[in-house]
Amino acid sequence: MFPFIYLASQSPRRQELLKQIGVKFEMLAPAPGEDSESIEASRPHEKARDYVERVTLAKSAAALERHIERALPWAPILCADTTVSLSGHISGEILGKPFDAVDAERILKLLSGQTHQVLTAIALRISPTSEPVSTVQISEVTFTPLSEDQITKYIASGEAFGKAGAYGIQGLGSAFIESITGSYSGIMGLPLFETAKLFNLAQVTYSLSTSHE
């Protein structure tokens, strides 16, 4: 049994969600000189599900190398990636993190009044010699039509940046959402139901773990 995991993500939302279910974790963040952003670059004509799966597994491989280089004691390594997809739209198959305010405005205008998908892939590497176990959780989010003023004020708040789809469900962006189908925590960036199942499989101890049974 493992009393803790390594989290190979700098997302404060993922840290918050792990704490919510009582998971003890240590950060396995990239080194200052490590090019982690290039991993998240999408490929031409790549589908959203293929993208989040590929990126998460690439993050897992990079995290394992990081673990070996730092000569850390072993514990399972958790990686995740989230993207937003407006299926069928020429500009919206993959809507990642906005590059700047102009890009954030473009993305929010695409999502305005539409139903989009939020896809979060998770990968848990249980041992250093085995492939990670992984899954993808998909939710649907419906936005109300957004006015120019709403978009401008939201971008000015700074919340649009650093988030796939240029919004966060746990903040001001919640005011845009008419309905969701799926996993609230998955939309935040870490689907807790699916993650807990992987923890049970790996015998990771947390508040409601079943690995001791």
JOBEL-V240659 format. One record per run of one state. SS is the DSSP state (H for helix, E for strand, C for the rest). FROM is the first residue (numbers start at 1). LEN is the number of residues. If there is no record, write none. Layout:
# JOBEL-V240659
{{SS | FROM | LEN} {SS | FROM | LEN}}
This chain:
# JOBEL-V240659
{{C | 1 | 1} {E | 2 | 1} {C | 3 | 2} {E | 5 | 3} {C | 8 | 4} {H | 12 | 9} {C | 21 | 4} {E | 25 | 3} {C | 28 | 9} {H | 37 | 4} {C | 41 | 7} {H | 48 | 22} {C | 70 | 7} {E | 77 | 9} {C | 86 | 9} {E | 95 | 1} {C | 96 | 1} {E | 97 | 1} {C | 98 | 3} {H | 101 | 11} {C | 112 | 3} {E | 115 | 11} {C | 126 | 7} {E | 133 | 11} {C | 144 | 4} {H | 148 | 10} {C | 158 | 6} {E | 164 | 1} {C | 165 | 7} {H | 172 | 5} {E | 177 | 5} {C | 182 | 2} {H | 184 | 5} {C | 189 | 3} {H | 192 | 11} {C | 203 | 1} {E | 204 | 1} {C | 205 | 9}}
